[in-house]
Amino acid sequence: MEAVVGAVGALFAAALVVGMTVRAFRAPRGHRMRAAFGPIMGAGETWQELHTGQRGLRDSVLESNAEQEQRPARTDADDGPGGRPA
């Protein structure tokens, strides 16, 4: 029984490594680490949300962006002559 559990665990780990490697090679240059580790970071964030009851970083950023679109902090009308702030 222990051998079966060990074999399944090793197979799962191998599948993770292969999947991360494929994602890293397919991603554009400069974004490979984020592409490779993105699913693991997302899973960690979801785990944290479930155990702490707080929103994750992605949800917080999306909400912040939505609030800024509704009421921008500064507009072009705030500029004085020559494009400088009034």
N, C-alpha and C positions, 0 to 999 in steps of 0.2 A: 504494500500500500504506500509506504514511504517513497519507494522508487517511482511510483506513478505520479505522486504529487510533485516530486522533484523534477521529473521529466516534463510535466505540464508547466511548471514554473520556468524551467529553462526554455521551453518552447515559446512561452509568452514573452520572456526577456529578449529572445532572439527576434521575435516579430516586432517588438518595439525598436530594437536597434536597426533592423532592416527598413522599417517604415521611416524612421528619422533620417537615415542615410539617403533614401530615395527622395524625401522632401527637400533635403539640403542640396542635392545635386540638381533638382529641377528648379529650384528657386533662382531668381536673378542674382547676379553678383552683388554683394553688399547687404543682402537680406537673408543669407543662408542660415545663420544661427537662429534668427527669429523664426524662420520657416520651420527649421528642424525642431526647435524646442517649444514652439507655440502651443501645440496640443497639450504638452505636459504642464506648461504654465497655466493654461486654461483649466485643466483638471485640478491643479492645486488651488486656483482661485475659487472654483466651484466648491471644493472641499472646505475651504475656509468660510465661504458664505454659509454653507449648511451647518457648520459647527459653531460659528459666532453669531449668526443671524444678521450680520451686517451686509450691506451691498458691496460688491466687488469694485475694483478699480475701473473696469470697463464701463459698468453701469454709471458710476460716478462721473466719468469723463463725458459720457453721452448726455447725461442730464445737465452738466455744466455747459456743454456746447449748445444745447437746446435753449437754455436760459440766456446765453449771450446772443443768440440769434433773435430772440424776442425783444431784448432791450440791449443794444450794443453800448459798450462803455464810452465810446467816442465815435463821432461821425465826421464826415468830410465838412459838414456845415460848421464844425467847431474850429476849423482852420481859419486863421486870419489872413491878411494879405501875404502873398508870396508862398503860400502853402505851409506857413509856420503856425503852430498852435497859438491861439489868441490869449 
